[in-house]
């Protein structure tokens, strides 16, 4: 099985849709997908992800087959993380490095969930809901979660595409790869309309894991002469005018 995790095109957050650039990105991505085999499409309920998904669905004649998954919205929790200085953060990938890198628990596959700052919010609750839903979907496609791997109940070579958001993508990857989400959220960037590809590996019959064969691919943008977006990044040098906080 092949799993594609796709970030939406350049966002117009105010109107929950795509900017003009985002529409161009989504169109170029749809052109790329015309040459590929995609069997199932899932999408976040938010407009910027749905709009991106529909370009691909239209190109693949799958308009009526897009499944909307409410839990695959952006990973923006309702109850904030409360830091030691009293600062509240709803977006856990915005934590400053001088804080989060000193928290040993944040690097651990399970211990990050027990950190005091997270106990005051609903990050862990939402994380568990999201990854449990992912596992339900994967089980419906023949792969049942069993500890740190997947029990193959109906092996296949289907391609499943999930259109979502940066934070949500890192959460899904952390679960599939059995690692804490914090290093992914802070050290990786999936640019708008980028495609991350994972394949199952069944080296012993009935036991599968997922291996990432490509992260954040934006080759469709280069092929179409479209500059990559800066979205999901912070300033390269302090004070250079790019996003700092």
N, C-alpha and C positions, 0 to 999 in steps of 0.2 A: 504494500500500500504506500502511496505517496501522499504526503500532507503538505499543503501550501498554506502559509500564514502570510496574509497580505495586509499591509497598512494602507489606509485610505489615502486618496490624493490630497494635495495641498488644501488645508481646511479654511473655510470661512466659519469660524467658531460662532460668531454673533448670530448667523442665520442657520447654523447647523447644516451646512452644505459644503460645496467645493468652491474655491475661487476660480477665476478664469484659468489660471495656471493648473489648478487641480483638475479641471475638466480636461485640459490637454493631456495631463499625465494619465488620467483614467482612460482616455481614448487610445493613447499609445500602448498602455497595458493590455487593453482589449485586443488590439491588433496582434500583440505577442501571443495572447491566449488562443487566437484563431488557429494557430499552428500546433496547439497542444490538445491533449485529451484531458478533459476535466469531467468528472462524473457526478459530483455533488458540490453544491455551493451553499455555504452558511454565511450569515452576515450579522454583524452588530445591528441593533435597532436604530442607531443614530444616523442621521441623514448623510453625513460625510462618508460613512462606510457603505451605507445602502446605495448611494449614488455611484460610488466606485464599483460596487458589485454589479449594479445593473448594466453598466457599460460592458462588462465582461459577459454577463448573462445574455445580453442582446446579441453580442458577437457570436456566442455559442448556441444560439437558439434555445436558451434555458431560462427565459424570462419568468416562466411560471414555476420554476423549480427552486427558486432561492428560498431557503429556510431562514427565518429571522430568529436569532437566539438572544433573548433579553439579557442574559448574563454576560454576553460578549460585548457589552458597552465598554467605554473607557474605564480603566481601573481607578475611578475617582470615588473614594469611600465617603459615606455619609458622616461618620464620626472620625474626626481628625486624629492623627498621631500627635501626642503632646510631648515636646522635647523638654529636657531638664530646665531650660531657661523660660519655660512657659509658652514658647512659640508653638502654634498649631499648624500642622501640614496635612492637607488632604491628598496631595500628590507625593507619594513616597519616593519618587525618583528625583525630587527636588531637594533632598537633604544635602547639606554641604559636606564636602569630603572631610573637613577637619572634625566633623562629628561622627558620621556613619562609619568611616574606616577604623575608628577606635573601638567600635562595638564588635567584639569577637563573635558574638552570637549571630550577627548579620551574615557571616560567611558560612554558617553551618546549615545543612539541609533541613534540619528540624528545629534547632535551638532558636533560630531567628523568630519563630512564632511565640517564644516565651519572653522576649525582651520587654521590660517594663513599659517602655514608651508605646509599644504596640497593644499592650493590654488595655489601655485607656480608650482605644479606638476600635473600629470594626474591620481592620485590615485582614486579620487572620480569618475571621468569619467569612468575609467576601472572597478571599483567596480560596478557601476550601469549597465554597459554593461554585466558583468558576471551574476549578480543576475537576470537581466531581461531575460537573456537566460535560466537560470535555471527555471524561472517561465514559460517560453514558453514551455519547456520540460514537466514540471509538468502538465501544462494545457492540453498538448497533451495526457497525461496519466490520465486525468479526474479530476485534481485539479487546480482550477483557483484562483490566488491570489486576495484577496479582503481585503485591509487594512493589518492588522496583522495576518490574518488567510487565509485559503483556502476554497473557495466555492466548494463543492463536486458536480461535474457534472456527474461523472461516477465512483462511488466508486468501488474499486477492492482490491484484495489481491496480485497484481503483485509485483515482486521484480525488482527494477531498480538499476543497479550497475554503479557507476561512478568511473573510474580510473583516478586519477589526482595527485596533488602535495600538499605538506604541506600547503603552503600559500593559495592556491586555496581552499583547504578543509576548512580552518578557515573562509574564506570569505563566502562560501556556508552555513556553520553552523551559522554564525552570522545573515545571512538573514533568515534562517529557524527558528531561535530561537529569532529573533527580538532584538538582542543586538549588541553593538559595536564590530567590529572585533578586536580591540586592546587588550583587556584582553585575548581573545582566542589566538591571535598571540604570545603573550609574556608569558602566563602562562600555555599553553598546548603544548604538543609535540605528534604528530602522527608519530610513528616510521615507518621505511620503511616496506612496504607490510602490514601495519596495516589496520584493517577494522573498520569503525564506522557505527553503525546501527541505523536507525531512523524508527519509525512506525508512520503512521497517527493515530490520535485519533478523532473519530467523536462522541463526547458525545451528541451532539444535531444534529438531521438530517440536513445534508447539510453543516455543519460547521466543518472544520478539522484543527488541528494543528499537528506539528511534534514533537514527543518526542524521545529523544536519549535513547536507551536501552543498548548501549554499545559503549564506545569510545576507539579507538586505539587498538582493540583486535589483539594480536599476538600469540594466543594459538596454531596456526598452526606451528609456529617456535619451540615452546617448545615441541610439539608433535613429531617434526622431528629432535630434538636435535640440532637445529640451534640457535646460540647466537643472541640476538637482536643487531641491528646496533646502533651506537652512533649518527647517522645522525639526524640533526635538533635539537641537543642539544648543549649547551655550557658547559664550564668547571664547574665541581662540586665544586672544590676549586681553588682559584686563583693560577696560576703558576704551575699547576700540569701536564702541557704538553698537555692537551686537548684544544679544540678550544676555544679561548677567544674572538676573533672578526671575 
